[in-house]
Amino acid sequence: MTDRYLDFANSPLGQRLLAALGLPQPAPLRRWQPKSSEFPGPVVVGGPPDGALGEPIRRTLAAWGAPLFSEAQGAAPSGSAHALVLDASGIVAAEGLRLLFDFFQPRLRSLAACGRVLVLGRPPETAVAPSAALAQRALEGAVRSMGKELRRGATANLVYVAPGAEEALGSTLRFFLTPRSAYVAGQVVRVGVPSNGLPGAAWPADAARPLAGRTAVVTGAARGIGAAIARVLHREGALVIGVDVQAAEVDLQRVCNDLDGRALPLDITAPDAAQRIAERAGGRVDVMVHNAGITRDKRLVNMREDQWQSVIEVNLAAQERITERLLAAGALPPGGRVVCLSSIAGIAGNGGQVNYAAAKAGVIGLVQAYAPILGSRGVTINAVAPGFIETQMTAAIPFAIREAGRRMNALGQGGLPVDVAEAVAWLVHPGSAGVNGQVLRVCGQSWLGA
Ligand SMILES: NC(=O)c1ccc[n+]([C@@H]2O[C@H](COP(=O)([O-])OP(=O)(O)OC[C@H]3O[C@@H](n4cnc5c(N)ncnc54)[C@H](O)[C@@H]3O)[C@@H](O)[C@H]2O)c1
């Protein structure tokens, strides 16, 4: 649905009026478009010349033809920068945090609209000395705060890279430094070494179609976020199998036909759902996206038992059952990917959604519990937790609550289904083997829950 405030805020009259009234002025976000540049402006990489991550970052970006400026070589772009990237992995004590100030303070003002701040550090839990652990943990506060200070659609994020995972950063840089991550802000993610050492971090032969030759199953694909995920995974080269309830079959067929995919009308709570998914996929599910979800909102005191049961069943129990059975049947091959849709309601809690928030928090538990189990087989499992995304689900929210939901984030607007889909595409990329057990919020840095 259209966001009239966003449109008005970017009209000449709206810009003047909102500035005069001191009201929020959300900027139109630059999203990935075919043929548009991945790097709309210079990328400045900073950090010590001997930093562990600087060299792999520069090499990766140079291979993509990014307009790269290296602080170590004393180079600086003349105009505004699209991205400011800092290798902070070498900070091992509180005094070293000065590097953040020295790098960002003089440059933030010239960051372009929809620009990127990306800090890369070491996971604090891998630090040997307490001083290094606290210094690396401090990066979180700095990045989340920069995210709240940035304007004009710019974002800040932090990636902790485990020792040994330096060469596994390609897909993560491709996501966080380009318009694919338009609505991802204030996030902290970890890239580790794949637990079984399988060659999942290999860069695909066709960079534009990294999922070529892979089969991706997307539940709830008839509309909203699920349809967007199906489209983006198709764009990335996958054969898409869309699943949705019988009642949505017409829409499901339309989406799947457009993508040369296959439709599977199926209620995911059916006892034989996993078996039917595996059969439709020819016994091999390279990518499983558990997107289907429902809400049955009521304050707990007014909630009926069936409203509780159905939400837990669709949003959580079915995801677990299908994952477990696909695994047991050997239908998730090495290099496989599972992504589960959670929600910021499952992180922050939400009045009127005790059932939904329980299920969505359970999804995070599911991902964290299964990550080591799947990881030992070369499969990853991660969660995406959307904030306010413009879909039929959120169009059903009463006006005042909907408007508050849209504005209560650093970007001052709701996200689009494609923003969630791009996050899923990052997680299922063949180069994302080191990203396992993570929860990525796609929420524009929502004020709720962190
Ligand atoms: N829209 C948001 O702002 C938002 C925010 C946080 C999380 N999410 C989550 O993202 C996912 C997609 O949300 P959406 O906004 O696109 O919802 P939506 O209601 O627009 O679409 C959900 C789809 O899932 C299908 N579905 C429901 N039950 C099913 C079942 N038993 N079997 C098969 N298919 C079933 C529906 O028919 C529908 O096509 C959900 O898991 C939702 O909880 C959405």
The ligand as a Gaussian input file, in Angstrom:
#p B3LYP/6-31G(d) Opt

LIG

0 1
 N        4.359000      -7.883000       6.878000
 C        5.088000      -7.623000       7.939000
 O        5.248000      -6.473000       8.330000
 C        5.768000      -8.747000       8.691000
 C        6.506000      -8.404000       9.811000
 C        7.159000      -9.402000      10.516000
 C        7.084000     -10.714000      10.098000
 N        6.350000     -11.030000       9.006000
 C        6.307000     -12.447000       8.615000
 O        6.625000     -12.591000       7.240000
 C        5.908000     -13.683000       6.672000
 C        5.119000     -13.226000       5.462000
 O        4.266000     -12.167000       5.872000
 P        3.313000     -11.376000       4.866000
 O        3.161000     -10.026000       5.414000
 O        3.788000     -11.544000       3.476000
 O        1.943000     -12.169000       5.101000
 P        0.704000     -12.413000       4.131000
 O       -0.456000     -12.685000       5.022000
 O        0.582000     -11.311000       3.136000
 O        1.132000     -13.749000       3.365000
 C        1.294000     -14.970000       4.063000
 C        1.079000     -16.107000       3.100000
 O        1.201000     -17.330000       3.844000
 C        0.157000     -18.202000       3.412000
 N       -0.161000     -19.189000       4.443000
 C       -0.782000     -18.955000       5.631000
 N       -0.972000     -20.116000       6.274000
 C       -0.495000     -21.097000       5.494000
 C       -0.420000     -22.504000       5.613000
 N       -0.915000     -23.147000       6.693000
 N        0.138000     -23.217000       4.616000
 C        0.638000     -22.598000       3.506000
 N        0.585000     -21.250000       3.335000
 C        0.036000     -20.519000       4.324000
 C       -1.004000     -17.267000       3.151000
 O       -1.998000     -17.880000       2.338000
 C       -0.324000     -16.090000       2.485000
 O       -0.245000     -16.253000       1.084000
 C        5.034000     -14.231000       7.799000
 O        5.697000     -15.314000       8.426000
 C        4.923000     -13.062000       8.743000
 O        4.653000     -13.472000      10.073000
 C        5.672000     -10.072000       8.288000

